[in-house]
Amino acid sequence: APDVDRTFEPLYGYLNNDVSRRRATVSLALELCGVPAHLAAARARFHASAPLRSLGLLEVEEPERPFLTRSLRVPDRLVGHLLGDDSPDATLLGLLPAMPEPLPSAATAADVFVDRLAARLGQGPLTAYLREPREGDGLAALASVLDAAKTEALRFAGPEEHVPDLLREARLTGRAVVVSGLPEKPGPLVRALTAATDVTVLMCDPRPYDPQWSRADPLVLDAPGRRAGGATAWRAALGPDADGFDLATAVAPYRLGGDRIQRAALTARALAAFDGLPLNADHVRLAARRQSASGLESHARRIRPDVDWGDLVLPDRPLVQLRELALRARHRDRVLGDWRLSAGGGRGRGVLGLFAGESGTGKTLSAEVVAADLGLDLYVVQLSSVVDKYVGETEKNLERIFTEADRTDAVLLFDEADAVFGKRSEVKDAHDKYANMESAYLLQRLESFDGIALLTTNLRANIDEAFTRRLDLVVDFPFPDPEQRLALWRHSLSRVPSADGIDPEPLAREFELAGGSIRSAV
């Protein structure tokens, strides 16, 4: 009462027989309820584990005093709620990011998932854990689920010590709790969240659920991947600004979740406004790439491609194969997802290619061109930072790379890949045994990879056949003949100032150089 009307303070002082004690005490509360203060059951109602306190409805202050003389206080947030204020508790400020907009319906398997989970939410409180195929997919699905269930949510991004305030907020407002992306050690947070059985708690993370995280297991579900209606979601986010170009082709290589699509759309509009131009495909591609933050830099060198198909001087066959590779990467979601042509057996949706040929024949440049065509960055894996002399460390480094690459819209390039993808050998000593274990790990990891990985080698014969069987495409880069060398000389010379009358034909005829050497000579 004193929190609502200060005129009650003298009354409490009178009842406490102490004018300085202007709030109810444990003893006074028991007396007003007609309950003897010596009963243990009566006192237990004010213990920390009792509902009044564990649910954050009442605070017992002055722990230095004897139990019966301690003051009682109603939390400010509860007083505000009773007075009609639904602003979140001050302790949660900065910890409640907004939920993304729900994705448009696309008549896909994702919609079936949304409808089923929304129906379950309508039956009462639920604790569920969604394993995401890709970071952001679960949150995008939950936004659609909550929209279908007509349920508001508190999205939480804070440590476990704030969970009691979060759950009280959810109880007061009747909202669900959503947690996307658990900490590295999720146990304490998950235990705190799953302890509440009267609040709907929805968690999502790319990691499989570990029963050791909590005492009570939530409902564990596999979140649907990016919806087939990805272009539809982009169009909904961009509105009529997207009518001036082929949006579906522009966004096909990107696997962004619903919230990141919304953020990318805002960035694309800002880029267009900065350029003073109508929104175009380049703005959208650049905005999408900026949403794909990567942790690959510790083991890979980032290249932002600035080349195109016109920079390649190759015979027809490898050129056609490279274009097929780019098309495969661009339309894999449609072919493997919409058309359900995935091989199954746990095989990921990754695109894997091997570029084989002598040094300087255009393998790395071709990888840049493919990445540029897709509107993606290229990450060249530095194998010197991956291979480790200690047993098991190489696999750990590779797992970090593959995990980050799965989360990132980028092209991964293993240069001189025979260093880690070489042939397995007969086991003669411990070194052979562990080398074969590394190869076995790589075979398994490539099967489940969802990104785009390209391997280059100067010695194709050194690559294990088990790896080549798992590749989508093997492109052979032949050493250039005189006609191709002439085209390479002309292409390289066209980019630099040169005197009139330079004839590259004798150079192409007399010097057997690969394209890389020709560029170095120029």
ABEGO torsion letter per residue (X at the ends): XAAABAAAAAAAAAAAGBAABABBBAAAAAAAAGBBAABAAAAAAABAABAAAAAGABBBBGAABBAAABBBBBBAAAAAAAAGBABBBAAABGABBBBBBBBBBAGBAAAAAAAAAAAAAAAEBBBBBBBBABBGAAAAAAAAAAAAAGBBBBBBBBBAAAAAAAAAAAAAAGBBBBBBGBBABAAAAAAAAAABAABBBBBBBABBBBAAABABBBBBBBBBBBBAAAAAAAAAAAEAAAAABBAAAAAAABBBBAAAAAAAAAAAAAAAAAAGBBBBAAAAAAAAAAABBBAAAAABBBBBBABBAAABBBBAAAAAAAAAAAAAAAAAAAAAAAAGABAEGGBBABBBBBBBEBBGAGAAAAAAAAAAAAGBBBBBBBAAAABBABBGAAAAAAAAAAAAAAABBBBBBBBGAAAAABBBBBBABAAAAAAAAAAAAAAAAAAABABBBBBBBABAAABBAAAAAABABBBBBBBBBAAAAAAAAAAAAAABBBBBGBBAAAAAAABBBBAAAAAAAX
